[in-house]
């Protein structure tokens, strides 16, 4: 879009991570975008074309272009529905822990079992969809679901899945001085998981989140 490059230059100058997403940009456009400050691909794979044809010729898509752009980081909606386990494995293999974040893309419905009041949306198969089934509208996953999906379905080591849900995103958005790891001087945000990777207790800023400690006794 007109002015997008100037926008990215400005946000980069202010230390704000700026991302491309939901785009059909091909390699030259992605390369140019990265050069001016678009350092990240949000909702990687979603509403982004891969390798494709126009008439008799073949072209790289946004997906391949992001893979080919060294230094461009990505985030994946790792609920196991937006992206299958095979694609989660591929992102992990090609971009790696240091360049991959897990994001929920969760809607408000993730916090309860309510039904959408907007008739354009439906909840079905554990995800929010457009009522006409033309596309997914958003996730119902919480962050623990993403970690379980990466470990149990995509066969990714637990320590790497946890880093992609904590350390990597904290570093990329510039808050790693206080978030993303358990170390002296940082905020004491702690989650205890059991062997099945279910949440058992949560601390925020060193204090138990009310209601979560009861899970320790189950």
N, C-alpha and C positions, 0 to 999 in steps of 0.2 A: 504494500500500500504506500501511497505517496506520504513521505515524511517518516516512514518507519525506521530508516537508517539513522536519521537525525535523532529520533526518539531513543534508539538504543545507545547512541553515543552519549546522550545526556544521562540516561540511567546508569550507564557504566561509570561515568564520571562521579556519580553520587554513591557508588558502591552497591548498586541494586542489581541483583541477578535478573537478567531478562531472557525470556524463552520464546522459541517458536513452538507453535502447536496447531493442530487441526489445519494443516496446510498441504498444498500440492506442490510446494517448491521442489525443484530439481537441483542437481549438484551445484551449478554455478550460482544459483540464488542462495542456497544454504551456505556455500563458501563465502559469498559476499556478506551475508547476514552475520556469520561468525566473526568476520574481520572487523565489523563495526560494533560488536558487543552482544549479539545474541549467542550466549555461551551455553545454552541449555535447551533441551527438547522436552517439553512437558507432555504428559500423557502419550509417551512414545508408542507408536504404531496406531493409536486410535485416530481415526479420521485423517490418516496419512497414507498415501499410496506407496506401494512398493514397485518393483520392476514391472513395467507395463509397455504396451504397444500403442502407437498412433499410426494408423494405416499399416504400412508394411515395415515400419522402423521401430526399434526397441529403445527404451529410455530407462535410466535409473530413476527410482522414485525417491521420495523424501527419506524413507527408511534407510536405503543404501547410502544416500548422501550424508546422513547423520553418522552412520557407521564409518564412513570414509573421512570424516572431519575430525582429525585428532584433536583432543582437548574439549570437544563438545560433550557435555554431560547429559544424562537422560534420567527420566523418571518413568516408572512403570506402575500401572494399577494392577497390583499382584493379588487380585482376589480369586484368580483361577477361572474367572468368567470373561472379563474383558480381554485377557490374553491367556492362551493355553500354556501348560507347563513347558512344552517344547520351545515356545518363543521366549519364555522367561529364562530358560537355560541358555538360549542363544544370546540374549542381551548380557547375561552374566559372563558368558564366555568371551564375547567380543568387546564389551565396554568395561567389564570388571567391577570389582567392589568400589574402587576409588571414584568411579565415574557414574555409578548407578544408585538411584534413590528409589525407595518404595513409597508410594502414596496411595491413600485410600480412595480418593475421589468420592468420599462418602456424602450422601445426602442426609438431611435431618432424619429421614426414616430409619437410618441405621441405629438411632438411639431408642427406638420404640418399635412397636409392631403395628403402628397406625397405617392406614391406607391413604394413598395420595388423594387430596381433595381436588386436584386439577385433573380433569378428565382426559388430558393429553397423555397421562402417564399411568402405568400399571406396575405392580410388583409381581414378578413371576420368576421362578427358578432361582431365587435368592439374589435377584438384581432388579433394579428399576429400569423399565423399558418404555419406549414410546408406545402408546396404545395401539398404533398401527403396525407394531413390530418392525418398523423401518430401521431402528437403531437402539442401542443402549443409552439410557439417559443419565445413569450415575450408579455408583456402588452403594451397597449396604454393609460393606466390610469395615471392621475396625482394624487397627494396626496389628493386633495379635493374630488376626486372620491372615494377614499378608505374610507374617513370619512363618506361620504354620504351612501356608501354601508353598512358599519357597523351599522349605525344608522337606515336607512330606510329599509334595507333588513334583517339584522340580529338582529334588535331590541335591540341594545346595547346602553346604555346611552351615550349621546353626550360627557359628560365630560370624560368618559372612552375611547371612540374612539379617542378623541383629545390627551389624555395622551399616548395612544399607538402609535400615530403618532409623538409625540414630546418628552415628558419627559422620557418615558421608553427607546427609542433608544439612546437618548443623554446620559443617565446614563450608558447603557450597553457598549457603545463605548468609554466611558471615557471623554466626553466633557460637562458633566452636570454642570461644574463650570461656563460655559458661554452660554450654549444652553439648550433648552428644557422646559423653564419656563419663565414666566414674573416676574422678581424680580430684585431688585436693584443690579447693578454691572454686570448683564448679558447682552448679546447682545440684542438690541431691534429689534428682528425679530418678526413681528406681522402680522397676517392675520385676516381680518375682513370678516365674513360670514353673509349672510342674513338668514332669517327664513328657507329658502329652502336649506341652506348650500352651496350656491353658493358663490364664491369668489367676494368680493366687493372692497377690497383694500389690498395692501401688503406693509409693511415696511421691509426693510433689513438694519440692523445696524442703525436703527433710521431714515432712509431716505425712502421716498416713492419710490417704484419701478416705473419708468416711464411707463405711459400707464395704470397702474392698478387703479389710482385714478378716472379715468373717469367712472368706474363702480359704484362709489358712487352716481352718478347723474342720473343713469338709473332707 
